Amino acid sequence: MKLIIPMAGMGKRMRPHSLTVPKPLIPVAGKPIVEHLVEDIASVCEEALEEIHFVIGRFGEKVEHMLLSIAEAQGAKGIISYQDDALGTAHAILCARASLSGHVMVAFADTLFKADFRLDTSAEGIIWTSRVDNPEAFGVVQTDEQGLVKAFVEKPETFVSDRAIIGIYYFSDGERLLRELQRLIDEDIRIKGGEFGLTDALEHMKSQGVQFRIDTVSEWLDCGNKDATVYTNQRVLANKYPDGMMQADINSLHSSVIQPCFIGKGAVLRSAVVGPYASIGPGTLVENAVVRNSIIQENSEVRNVVLEQSMVGNHAQISANPRNVSVGDFNYTD
């Protein structure tokens, strides 16, 4: 199985946190978003992941090393390709053409999930979906009596289905997908905004007889903005680490931790109450403070404050007054 992860976007809705690190590498529950994604996909695949192909911007050697390490942890070959121009989802996948053969999964990197199924690789294609209360805000699929996709509908104004496409796909024939994506480029078939859209390729494949069915996840977690990411941190802690995760060399004095939480290596807690649903990065100090339902990254200092529903970057300093904050790296507030 080959896994392609397009993640070249700027992550503008996650600023200031995405100014210094690509959004998929922002940590939730102690790990980068994309690392959770890879682990969770591996857990539903009967086949081992042999290649993980990351399609990225020019993020630098440190980021590329981190991504290759994530692939290596799964026993997979890591590959890096670049999408230098924002030309859409189909173009992003096509940038990974070296991996478009055999069984292929595509997973866009700003979404996590909980699934209670195993991937059926005998299917020609599978669209992963989630039931939603507001389908008018999403691309959805309609299915027929046999459970096969009969239509892809983008943000329907009237109700046609409540099964939203979550951005994860399986294709049994990667070469066929490659040809369909290349056809969009060769024939200059673009969506609104001038981009090349994956849905156009799926529609054409369906019209040519490819049968797509759906798998529905039990929980769909978005990491598109600060509040969504804080909520995702909460759900990942509850689903994967209900008893919490405490790394080595934590210095705790007159403090309590209400699980589930992630506390990173070398964190210092002094007269602090942490949790529930808090992720405290390695080397971070929490002193005379309460932190709950929040993400504090590495080597930061939080003093004399009640933080809730917050995100704090690396090497930041927060003090005084209860607050809901979103503070990037190397920032100071008082």
Secondary structure as UniProt FT lines:
FT   STRAND          2..6
FT   HELIX           12..14
FT   TURN            15..16
FT   HELIX           17..19
FT   HELIX           23..25
FT   STRAND          27..28
FT   TURN            29..30
FT   STRAND          31..32
FT   HELIX           33..44
FT   STRAND          51..56
FT   HELIX           61..73
FT   TURN            74..75
FT   STRAND          77..82
FT   HELIX           89..94
FT   TURN            95..96
FT   HELIX           97..99
FT   STRAND          104..107
FT   TURN            109..110
FT   STRAND          111..114
FT   TURN            121..122
FT   STRAND          125..131
FT   HELIX           135..137
FT   STRAND          139..143
FT   TURN            145..146
FT   STRAND          148..154
FT   STRAND          163..171
FT   HELIX           174..186
FT   TURN            187..188
FT   TURN            192..193
FT   HELIX           198..207
FT   TURN            208..209
FT   STRAND          212..216
FT   STRAND          219..222
FT   HELIX           226..240
FT   TURN            242..243
FT   STRAND          245..246
FT   STRAND          251..253
FT   STRAND          256..257
FT   STRAND          261..263
FT   TURN            265..266
FT   STRAND          268..270
FT   STRAND          273..274
FT   STRAND          278..280
FT   TURN            282..283
FT   STRAND          285..287
FT   STRAND          290..292
FT   STRAND          294..296
FT   TURN            298..299
FT   STRAND          301..303
FT   STRAND          306..308
FT   STRAND          311..312
FT   TURN            314..315
FT   STRAND          317..319
FT   STRAND          326..327
FT   TURN            329..330
FT   STRAND          332..333
//
